[in-house]
Amino acid sequence: MEKIGGPDYPDMAANLRILAQIRAGQGRYKEAEPLLKRSLQITRAARGPVDEVLVPGLSSYADVLRKMSRKDEASQVEMQLRAISRK
């Protein structure tokens, strides 16, 4: 798909998020993190920094960070989630 639409193709974000969730489900958090970060980067570029379509990716990212004992970073991501919810 990346060859067809390019690396910033919006559907790529969803595919990366799904792949990251699979990796996280397997306990492969270090592999999931960069996939989620890239997914969020693509989505923000396409939809803006506070669009509700970011919610699933941000939720997954916060969960992965917590599983890797990076609670402060997870809290920052959760603050972004709350900002979107208030929008």
HELIX and SHEET records of a PDB file:
HELIX    1   1 GLU A    2  GLY A    5  1                                   4    
HELIX    2   2 PRO A   10  GLY A   25  1                                  16    
HELIX    3   3 TYR A   29  ARG A   47  1                                  19    
HELIX    4   4 GLU A   52  LEU A   54  5                                   3    
HELIX    5   5 VAL A   55  LYS A   67  1                                  13    
HELIX    6   6 LYS A   71  ARG A   86  1                                  16    
END                                                                             
